[in-house]
Amino acid sequence: MQEREFGAYERLLSGALLTMAAGALDAYTYLEDGGVFAGLQTGNLILTGLRVGRGEFGAIIQALVSLGMFAVGVAIIRVVPIPLPQ
């Protein structure tokens, strides 16, 4: 069986460092930005559902802005191609 060559962004150390950085960023934004996550959109959807259930309609706008900006970022990434070295 032929071994596959992994790129630098697919290695364990790179993945672990990216995971730690994303977790730290999410923890910081959740604690300092009023209860929204920077990159964890599933968490933002869950928190939005909880706020709807509690009737906290003023706090929903903040979560919807976060989700909207995430959608804009995804749209930009889909439109602007970024070539990666092979």
N, CA, C and O atoms as a Tinker XYZ file with bonds, in Angstrom:
   344  protein
     1  N      0.840000   -1.171000    0.000000    73     2
     2  CA     0.000000    0.000000    0.000000    64     1     3
     3  C      0.893000    1.245000    0.000000    63     2     4     5
     4  O      1.907000    1.282000    0.696000    81     3
     5  N      0.529000    2.230000   -0.754000    73     3     6
     6  CA     1.327000    3.443000   -0.890000    64     5     7
     7  C      0.969000    4.435000    0.218000    63     6     8     9
     8  O     -0.206000    4.679000    0.494000    81     7
     9  N      2.004000    5.002000    0.850000    73     7    10
    10  CA     1.769000    5.994000    1.895000    64     9    11
    11  C      1.463000    7.341000    1.275000    63    10    12    13
    12  O      2.048000    7.722000    0.261000    81    11
    13  N      0.549000    8.048000    1.888000    73    11    14
    14  CA     0.146000    9.358000    1.396000    64    13    15
    15  C      0.967000   10.434000    2.087000    63    14    16    17
    16  O      1.190000   10.366000    3.296000    81    15
    17  N      1.413000   11.420000    1.333000    73    15    18
    18  CA     2.167000   12.550000    1.878000    64    17    19
    19  C      1.172000   13.608000    2.364000    63    18    20    21
    20  O      0.313000   14.059000    1.607000    81    19
    21  N      1.300000   13.993000    3.624000    73    19    22
    22  CA     0.400000   14.983000    4.203000    64    21    23
    23  C      1.019000   16.370000    4.092000    63    22    24    25
    24  O      2.224000   16.540000    4.281000    81    23
    25  N      0.172000   17.374000    3.781000    73    23    26
    26  CA     0.621000   18.762000    3.751000    64    25    27
    27  C      0.827000   19.284000    5.167000    63    26    28    29
    28  O      0.400000   18.653000    6.134000    81    27
    29  N      1.474000   20.421000    5.287000    73    27    30
    30  CA     1.765000   20.996000    6.609000    64    29    31
    31  C      0.492000   21.292000    7.392000    63    30    32    33
    32  O      0.481000   21.185000    8.618000    81    31
    33  N     -0.574000   21.662000    6.698000    73    31    34
    34  CA    -1.831000   22.006000    7.365000    64    33    35
    35  C     -2.641000   20.768000    7.753000    63    34    36    37
    36  O     -3.688000   20.907000    8.386000    81    35
    37  N     -2.195000   19.570000    7.396000    73    35    38
    38  CA    -2.894000   18.328000    7.727000    64    37    39
    39  C     -2.197000   17.514000    8.809000    63    38    40    41
    40  O     -2.659000   16.423000    9.143000    81    39
    41  N     -1.133000   17.998000    9.346000    73    39    42
    42  CA    -0.375000   17.246000   10.353000    64    41    43
    43  C     -0.972000   17.452000   11.742000    63    42    44    45
    44  O     -1.697000   18.417000   11.984000    81    43
    45  N     -0.657000   16.536000   12.641000    73    43    46
    46  CA    -1.230000   16.539000   13.977000    64    45    47
    47  C     -0.881000   17.800000   14.749000    63    46    48    49
    48  O     -1.764000   18.395000   15.366000    81    47
    49  N      0.375000   18.227000   14.736000    73    47    50
    50  CA     0.768000   19.417000   15.486000    64    49    51
    51  C      0.047000   20.652000   14.967000    63    50    52    53
    52  O     -0.433000   21.467000   15.755000    81    51
    53  N     -0.031000   20.794000   13.657000    73    51    54
    54  CA    -0.734000   21.949000   13.080000    64    53    55
    55  C     -2.204000   21.926000   13.480000    63    54    56    57
    56  O     -2.760000   22.953000   13.870000    81    55
    57  N     -2.829000   20.766000   13.386000    73    55    58
    58  CA    -4.228000   20.646000   13.759000    64    57    59
    59  C     -4.471000   20.946000   15.231000    63    58    60    61
    60  O     -5.454000   21.596000   15.587000    81    59
    61  N     -3.567000   20.466000   16.087000    73    59    62
    62  CA    -3.707000   20.720000   17.521000    64    61    63
    63  C     -3.557000   22.208000   17.829000    63    62    64    65
    64  O     -4.319000   22.754000   18.628000    81    63
    65  N     -2.584000   22.865000   17.204000    73    63    66
    66  CA    -2.389000   24.300000   17.428000    64    65    67
    67  C     -3.580000   25.112000   16.920000    63    66    68    69
    68  O     -4.009000   26.060000   17.577000    81    67
    69  N     -4.112000   24.747000   15.761000    73    67    70
    70  CA    -5.287000   25.450000   15.244000    64    69    71
    71  C     -6.505000   25.243000   16.144000    63    70    72    73
    72  O     -7.284000   26.170000   16.362000    81    71
    73  N     -6.667000   24.032000   16.662000    73    71    74
    74  CA    -7.780000   23.742000   17.560000    64    73    75
    75  C     -7.668000   24.548000   18.848000    63    74    76    77
    76  O     -8.661000   25.094000   19.329000    81    75
    77  N     -6.472000   24.623000   19.404000    73    75    78
    78  CA    -6.274000   25.407000   20.629000    64    77    79
    79  C     -6.513000   26.893000   20.382000    63    78    80    81
    80  O     -7.120000   27.571000   21.211000    81    79
    81  N     -6.041000   27.398000   19.254000    73    79    82
    82  CA    -6.249000   28.811000   18.941000    64    81    83
    83  C     -7.734000   29.118000   18.759000    63    82    84    85
    84  O     -8.222000   30.139000   19.243000    81    83
    85  N     -8.453000   28.237000   18.064000    73    83    86
    86  CA    -9.887000   28.444000   17.858000    64    85    87
    87  C    -10.649000   28.370000   19.179000    63    86    88    89
    88  O    -11.570000   29.156000   19.407000    81    87
    89  N    -10.276000   27.439000   20.045000    73    87    90
    90  CA   -10.927000   27.330000   21.351000    64    89    91
    91  C    -10.680000   28.550000   22.210000    63    90    92    93
    92  O    -11.592000   29.037000   22.878000    81    91
    93  N     -9.443000   29.053000   22.200000    73    91    94
    94  CA    -9.126000   30.252000   22.976000    64    93    95
    95  C     -9.888000   31.458000   22.445000    63    94    96    97
    96  O    -10.386000   32.270000   23.225000    81    95
    97  N     -9.982000   31.581000   21.119000    73    95    98
    98  CA   -10.716000   32.697000   20.524000    64    97    99
    99  C    -12.200000   32.621000   20.857000    63    98   100   101
   100  O    -12.816000   33.637000   21.176000    81    99
   101  N    -12.778000   31.427000   20.784000    73    99   102
   102  CA   -14.183000   31.270000   21.131000    64   101   103
   103  C    -14.434000   31.570000   22.605000    63   102   104   105
   104  O    -15.420000   32.225000   22.940000    81   103
   105  N    -13.560000   31.102000   23.485000    73   103   106
   106  CA   -13.722000   31.382000   24.913000    64   105   107
   107  C    -13.626000   32.882000   25.188000    63   106   108   109
   108  O    -14.415000   33.430000   25.958000    81   107
   109  N    -12.662000   33.536000   24.558000    73   107   110
   110  CA   -12.493000   34.981000   24.759000    64   109   111
   111  C    -13.718000   35.758000   24.271000    63   110   112   113
   112  O    -14.236000   36.617000   24.985000    81   111
   113  N    -14.184000   35.451000   23.043000    73   111   114
   114  CA   -15.325000   36.198000   22.527000    64   113   115
   115  C    -16.601000   35.894000   23.299000    63   114   116   117
   116  O    -17.453000   36.770000   23.447000    81   115
   117  N    -16.748000   34.661000   23.796000    73   115   118
   118  CA   -17.942000   34.347000   24.580000    64   117   119
   119  C    -17.953000   35.136000   25.888000    63   118   120   121
   120  O    -18.985000   35.671000   26.292000    81   119
   121  N    -16.801000   35.202000   26.539000    73   119   122
   122  CA   -16.737000   35.891000   27.824000    64   121   123
   123  C    -16.727000   37.410000   27.686000    63   122   124   125
   124  O    -17.306000   38.103000   28.522000    81   123
   125  N    -16.083000   37.941000   26.651000    73   123   126
   126  CA   -15.894000   39.385000   26.533000    64   125   127
   127  C    -16.856000   40.066000   25.566000    63   126   128   129
   128  O    -16.976000   41.291000   25.590000    81   127
   129  N    -17.545000   39.304000   24.716000    73   127   130
   130  CA   -18.400000   39.913000   23.705000    64   129   131
   131  C    -19.871000   39.617000   23.948000    63   130   132   133
   132  O    -20.669000   39.628000   23.011000    81   131
   133  N    -20.223000   39.361000   25.153000    73   131   134
   134  CA   -21.629000   39.236000   25.495000    64   133   135
   135  C    -22.292000   37.914000   25.163000    63   134   136   137
   136  O    -23.502000   37.880000   24.938000    81   135
   137  N    -21.536000   36.823000   25.124000    73   135   138
   138  CA   -22.150000   35.512000   24.981000    64   137   139
   139  C    -22.352000   35.025000   23.571000    63   138   140   141
   140  O    -23.295000   34.275000   23.320000    81   139
   141  N    -21.497000   35.422000   22.628000    73   139   142
   142  CA   -21.521000   34.841000   21.283000    64   141   143
   143  C    -20.154000   34.256000   20.988000    63   142   144   145
   144  O    -19.140000   34.733000   21.496000    81   143
   145  N    -20.134000   33.226000   20.170000    73   143   146
   146  CA   -18.885000   32.580000   19.783000    64   145   147
   147  C    -18.381000   33.170000   18.476000    63   146   148   149
   148  O    -19.176000   33.594000   17.636000    81   147
   149  N    -17.061000   33.199000   18.298000    73   147   150
   150  CA   -16.481000   33.727000   17.062000    64   149   151
   151  C    -16.548000   32.709000   15.939000    63   150   152   153
   152  O    -16.869000   33.075000   14.809000    81   151
   153  N    -16.259000   31.461000   16.204000    73   151   154
   154  CA   -16.190000   30.479000   15.139000    64   153   155
   155  C    -17.097000   29.287000   15.329000    63   154   156   157
   156  O    -17.179000   28.439000   14.441000    81   155
   157  N    -17.766000   29.193000   16.428000    73   155   158
   158  CA   -18.594000   28.027000   16.737000    64   157   159
   159  C    -20.055000   28.372000   16.453000    63   158   160   161
   160  O    -20.810000   28.697000   17.369000    81   159
   161  N    -20.444000   28.301000   15.197000    73   159   162
   162  CA   -21.779000   28.743000   14.816000    64   161   163
   163  C    -22.865000   27.819000   15.325000    63   162   164   165
   164  O    -23.992000   28.265000   15.541000    81   163
   165  N    -22.563000   26.540000   15.525000    73   163   166
   166  CA   -23.542000   25.632000   16.120000    64   165   167
   167  C    -23.892000   26.092000   17.524000    63   166   168   169
   168  O    -25.057000   26.072000   17.922000    81   167
   169  N    -22.869000   26.511000   18.276000    73   167   170
   170  CA   -23.111000   27.048000   19.615000    64   169   171
   171  C    -23.955000   28.308000   19.576000    63   170   172   173
   172  O    -24.817000   28.508000   20.431000    81   171
   173  N    -23.710000   29.163000   18.583000    73   171   174
   174  CA   -24.525000   30.375000   18.458000    64   173   175
   175  C    -25.977000   30.035000   18.149000    63   174   176   177
   176  O    -26.883000   30.695000   18.659000    81   175
   177  N    -26.217000   29.015000   17.322000    73   175   178
   178  CA   -27.591000   28.600000   17.037000    64   177   179
   179  C    -28.275000   28.051000   18.288000    63   178   180   181
   180  O    -29.447000   28.336000   18.535000    81   179
   181  N    -27.548000   27.270000   19.066000    73   179   182
   182  CA   -28.116000   26.720000   20.302000    64   181   183
   183  C    -28.443000   27.839000   21.285000    63   182   184   185
   184  O    -29.514000   27.852000   21.892000    81   183
   185  N    -27.506000   28.781000   21.437000    73   183   186
   186  CA   -27.759000   29.908000   22.340000    64   185   187
   187  C    -28.925000   30.763000   21.858000    63   186   188   189
   188  O    -29.693000   31.278000   22.671000    81   187
   189  N    -29.064000   30.919000   20.547000    73   187   190
   190  CA   -30.196000   31.676000   20.009000    64   189   191
   191  C    -31.511000   30.970000   20.332000    63   190   192   193
   192  O    -32.489000   31.615000   20.712000    81   191
   193  N    -31.534000   29.649000   20.181000    73   191   194
   194  CA   -32.729000   28.890000   20.538000    64   193   195
   195  C    -33.076000   29.014000   22.012000    63   194   196   197
   196  O    -34.248000   29.131000   22.371000    81   195
   197  N    -32.061000   28.988000   22.864000    73   195   198
   198  CA   -32.305000   29.164000   24.305000    64   197   199
   199  C    -32.864000   30.547000   24.603000    63   198   200   201
   200  O    -33.763000   30.700000   25.430000    81   199
   201  N    -32.322000   31.557000   23.919000    73   199   202
   202  CA   -32.805000   32.932000   24.151000    64   201   203
   203  C    -34.235000   33.105000   23.661000    63   202   204   205
   204  O    -35.017000   33.826000   24.280000    81   203
   205  N    -34.586000   32.451000   22.555000    73   203   206
   206  CA   -35.962000   32.506000   22.075000    64   205   207
   207  C    -36.880000   31.837000   23.098000    63   206   208   209
   208  O    -37.947000   32.363000   23.415000    81   207
   209  N    -36.470000   30.689000   23.611000    73   207   210
   210  CA   -37.272000   29.980000   24.606000    64   209   211
   211  C    -37.462000   30.763000   25.889000    63   210   212   213
   212  O    -38.508000   30.668000   26.532000    81   211
   213  N    -36.459000   31.532000   26.260000    73   211   214
   214  CA   -36.546000   32.355000   27.479000    64   213   215
   215  C    -37.250000   33.682000   27.239000    63   214   216   217
   216  O    -37.593000   34.390000   28.186000    81   215
   217  N    -37.463000   34.015000   25.977000    73   215   218
   218  CA   -38.108000   35.289000   25.658000    64   217   219
   219  C    -37.157000   36.467000   25.688000    63   218   220   221
   220  O    -37.606000   37.608000   25.799000    81   219
   221  N    -35.863000   36.231000   25.592000    73   219   222
   222  CA   -34.863000   37.301000   25.592000    64   221   223
   223  C    -34.648000   37.781000   24.161000    63   222   224   225
   224  O    -33.613000   37.508000   23.553000    81   223
   225  N    -35.627000   38.491000   23.636000    73   223   226
   226  CA   -35.600000   38.856000   22.221000    64   225   227
   227  C    -34.564000   39.937000   21.910000    63   226   228   229
   228  O    -34.109000   40.020000   20.769000    81   227
   229  N    -34.185000   40.748000   22.859000    73   227   230
   230  CA   -33.153000   41.752000   22.625000    64   229   231
   231  C    -31.788000   41.121000   22.404000    63   230   232   233
   232  O    -30.987000   41.631000   21.622000    81   231
   233  N    -31.519000   40.020000   23.085000    73   231   234
   234  CA   -30.222000   39.344000   22.950000    64   233   235
   235  C    -30.127000   38.535000   21.666000    63   234   236   237
   236  O    -29.029000   38.161000   21.253000    81   235
   237  N    -31.249000   38.262000   21.035000    73   235   238
   238  CA   -31.242000   37.471000   19.805000    64   237   239
   239  C    -30.570000   38.243000   18.673000    63   238   240   241
   240  O    -29.911000   37.644000   17.824000    81   239
   241  N    -30.729000   39.550000   18.653000    73   239   242
   242  CA   -30.155000   40.363000   17.575000    64   241   243
   243  C    -28.648000   40.213000   17.535000    63   242   244   245
   244  O    -28.068000   40.122000   16.453000    81   243
   245  N    -28.003000   40.184000   18.689000    73   243   246
   246  CA   -26.547000   40.023000   18.728000    64   245   247
   247  C    -26.132000   38.686000   18.117000    63   246   248   249
   248  O    -25.156000   38.630000   17.369000    81   247
   249  N    -26.846000   37.626000   18.418000    73   247   250
   250  CA   -26.526000   36.317000   17.851000    64   249   251
   251  C    -26.816000   36.287000   16.360000    63   250   252   253
   252  O    -26.068000   35.664000   15.606000    81   251
   253  N    -27.870000   36.937000   15.918000    73   251   254
   254  CA   -28.186000   36.961000   14.488000    64   253   255
   255  C    -27.144000   37.750000   13.705000    63   254   256   257
   256  O    -26.826000   37.394000   12.570000    81   255
   257  N    -26.609000   38.814000   14.292000    73   255   258
   258  CA   -25.532000   39.561000   13.632000    64   257   259
   259  C    -24.297000   38.670000   13.494000    63   258   260   261
   260  O    -23.650000   38.665000   12.447000    81   259
   261  N    -23.972000   37.925000   14.537000    73   259   262
   262  CA   -22.836000   37.012000   14.479000    64   261   263
   263  C    -23.040000   35.955000   13.399000    63   262   264   265
   264  O    -22.123000   35.684000   12.624000    81   263
   265  N    -24.208000   35.366000   13.338000    73   263   266
   266  CA   -24.504000   34.355000   12.315000    64   265   267
   267  C    -24.484000   34.967000   10.914000    63   266   268   269
   268  O    -24.013000   34.339000    9.966000    81   267
   269  N    -24.990000   36.181000   10.786000    73   267   270
   270  CA   -24.985000   36.860000    9.492000    64   269   271
   271  C    -23.580000   37.161000    9.005000    63   270   272   273
   272  O    -23.273000   36.968000    7.828000    81   271
   273  N    -22.721000   37.636000    9.905000    73   271   274
   274  CA   -21.340000   37.923000    9.519000    64   273   275
   275  C    -20.583000   36.649000    9.154000    63   274   276   277
   276  O    -19.717000   36.665000    8.279000    81   275
   277  N    -20.912000   35.546000    9.826000    73   275   278
   278  CA   -20.318000   34.264000    9.455000    64   277   279
   279  C    -20.740000   33.884000    8.042000    63   278   280   281
   280  O    -19.915000   33.414000    7.258000    81   279
   281  N    -22.010000   34.080000    7.706000    73   279   282
   282  CA   -22.500000   33.770000    6.360000    64   281   283
   283  C    -21.819000   34.654000    5.319000    63   282   284   285
   284  O    -21.499000   34.187000    4.226000    81   283
   285  N    -21.594000   35.928000    5.648000    73   283   286
   286  CA   -20.888000   36.820000    4.726000    64   285   287
   287  C    -19.455000   36.330000    4.515000    63   286   288   289
   288  O    -18.960000   36.333000    3.387000    81   287
   289  N    -18.792000   35.913000    5.581000    73   287   290
   290  CA   -17.430000   35.384000    5.463000    64   289   291
   291  C    -17.368000   34.133000    4.599000    63   290   292   293
   292  O    -16.449000   33.978000    3.795000    81   291
   293  N    -18.338000   33.244000    4.761000    73   291   294
   294  CA   -18.393000   32.033000    3.938000    64   293   295
   295  C    -18.631000   32.409000    2.476000    63   294   296   297
   296  O    -18.025000   31.822000    1.580000    81   295
   297  N    -19.499000   33.371000    2.233000    73   295   298
   298  CA   -19.766000   33.801000    0.854000    64   297   299
   299  C    -18.517000   34.392000    0.217000    63   298   300   301
   300  O    -18.243000   34.131000   -0.954000    81   299
   301  N    -17.755000   35.183000    0.965000    73   299   302
   302  CA   -16.524000   35.769000    0.437000    64   301   303
   303  C    -15.521000   34.671000    0.102000    63   302   304   305
   304  O    -14.876000   34.717000   -0.946000    81   303
   305  N    -15.388000   33.693000    0.976000    73   303   306
   306  CA   -14.452000   32.602000    0.724000    64   305   307
   307  C    -14.869000   31.798000   -0.508000    63   306   308   309
   308  O    -14.007000   31.338000   -1.257000    81   307
   309  N    -16.150000   31.623000   -0.728000    73   307   310
   310  CA   -16.618000   30.869000   -1.898000    64   309   311
   311  C    -16.398000   31.646000   -3.189000    63   310   312   313
   312  O    -16.221000   31.038000   -4.245000    81   311
   313  N    -16.404000   32.973000   -3.130000    73   311   314
   314  CA   -16.252000   33.800000   -4.322000    64   313   315
   315  C    -14.781000   34.019000   -4.660000    63   314   316   317
   316  O    -14.404000   33.979000   -5.831000    81   315
   317  N    -13.944000   34.249000   -3.647000    73   315   318
   318  CA   -12.530000   34.548000   -3.869000    64   317   319
   319  C    -11.719000   33.255000   -3.696000    63   318   320   321
   320  O    -11.559000   32.771000   -2.575000    81   319
   321  N    -11.215000   32.704000   -4.790000    73   319   322
   322  CA   -10.420000   31.468000   -4.653000    64   321   323
   323  C     -9.028000   31.757000   -4.095000    63   322   324   325
   324  O     -8.372000   32.724000   -4.482000    81   323
   325  N     -8.601000   30.902000   -3.183000    73   323   326
   326  CA    -7.277000   31.027000   -2.587000    64   325   327
   327  C     -6.504000   29.752000   -2.929000    63   326   328   329
   328  O     -6.776000   28.695000   -2.361000    81   327
   329  N     -5.541000   29.842000   -3.852000    73   327   330
   330  CA    -4.805000   28.631000   -4.216000    64   329   331
   331  C     -3.864000   28.191000   -3.094000    63   330   332   333
   332  O     -3.127000   29.004000   -2.535000    81   331
   333  N     -3.896000   26.907000   -2.775000    73   331   334
   334  CA    -2.997000   26.337000   -1.770000    64   333   335
   335  C     -1.897000   25.561000   -2.472000    63   334   336   337
   336  O     -2.145000   24.914000   -3.490000    81   335
   337  N     -0.693000   25.619000   -1.943000    73   335   338
   338  CA     0.386000   24.836000   -2.567000    64   337   339
   339  C      0.125000   23.343000   -2.392000    63   338   340   341
   340  O     -0.382000   22.910000   -1.358000    81   339
   341  N      0.466000   22.585000   -3.380000    73   339   342
   342  CA     0.237000   21.138000   -3.323000    64   341   343
   343  C      1.411000   20.427000   -2.746000    63   342   344
   344  O      1.391000   19.202000   -2.623000    81   343
